Amino acid sequence: MKYYVINSSPRKNYNTSQLLDKVTEGITDALKDKTENVEIERVNLYDLNYTGCRSCFLCKQKDGPFYGTCPVNDDIKDIIADMTSCDGIIFGSPVYFADINGMIRSFIERLCFPQFPYADIDISKKRMPTGIIYDMNIKEDNPSMPFYNSVFDFLEENFIGRVFTKPYSLKVNNTYQFDDYSKYVNEWFDEEDKRLQRETQFPKDLEKAYEMGVKIANDSMNK
Ligand SMILES: Cc1cc2nc3c(=O)[nH]c(=O)nc-3n(C[C@H](O)[C@H](O)[C@H](O)COP(=O)(O)O)c2cc1C
């Protein structure tokens, strides 16, 4: 059983990474007594050189050699090819400018577009369970949150969902951004409030990430 955990935070020990560690733990624990053959591959997107879709459309060329696949040869070529037959995928993204960040957007274009036909046909190679975690600065009750949610829902329903399966979705709000707020220009966010969130809510978010891992592992075994 092979799972991909895609990290699009440049910071390898911060919020997104910690949440993805918990997903990994959940998958590992859930499969402990079920199978010994488990591989969980963590991909840190900021370590890789690649671009988004180049609009060559070779993936859609009738009877072409690349139909349904991406011909672009860079650091993610083999990863996205292997992912189409894996048993589960979890994406983790910090929210930048009210959306998933640029690195993961480019990655998802390359991963999903080849299996996204301009026709009412299904050319997906496999429909494995998926999950996505977004972590962001704004609070859950921020008036912009419904807009953010509509952006996330659209991605989940129409792109990831159309090509693989609709992902389990976890939104983590009011994240702790810096280790020492006094060092940065910041009039908008109250460090005390952030610290409280970190101590009371973030552990619950980590637990939800763990549960997501368990669900994805169980779904993949029941397929
Ligand atoms: C370039 C940039 C843009 C950001 N834009 C938003 C935003 O639009 N909304 C938001 O809530 N947080 C925004 N943030 C905050 C991050 O989403 C938040 O700090 C996140 O928890 C970072 O994840 P990490 O700790 O895993 O790196 C932004 C951060 C950066 C660096």
The ligand as a Gaussian input file, in Angstrom:
#p B3LYP/6-31G(d) Opt

LIG

0 1
 C        2.792000      34.909000       1.122000
 C        1.809000      34.638000       2.226000
 C        0.468000      34.896000       2.023000
 C       -0.467000      34.594000       3.006000
 N       -1.786000      34.828000       2.762000
 C       -2.720000      34.477000       3.682000
 C       -4.095000      34.695000       3.429000
 O       -4.513000      35.179000       2.384000
 N       -4.982000      34.332000       4.401000
 C       -4.578000      33.764000       5.581000
 O       -5.431000      33.456000       6.401000
 N       -3.276000      33.542000       5.844000
 C       -2.330000      33.889000       4.923000
 N       -1.003000      33.671000       5.176000
 C       -0.605000      33.007000       6.452000
 C       -0.338000      31.503000       6.312000
 O       -1.387000      30.840000       5.653000
 C       -0.196000      30.834000       7.681000
 O        0.788000      31.480000       8.412000
 C        0.110000      29.349000       7.569000
 O       -0.178000      28.756000       8.801000
 C        1.555000      29.084000       7.197000
 O        1.792000      27.698000       7.143000
 P        3.159000      27.055000       7.687000
 O        3.268000      27.460000       9.122000
 O        3.017000      25.614000       7.502000
 O        4.261000      27.617000       6.843000
 C       -0.035000      34.000000       4.233000
 C        1.344000      33.754000       4.435000
 C        2.252000      34.074000       3.459000
 C        3.717000      33.767000       3.687000

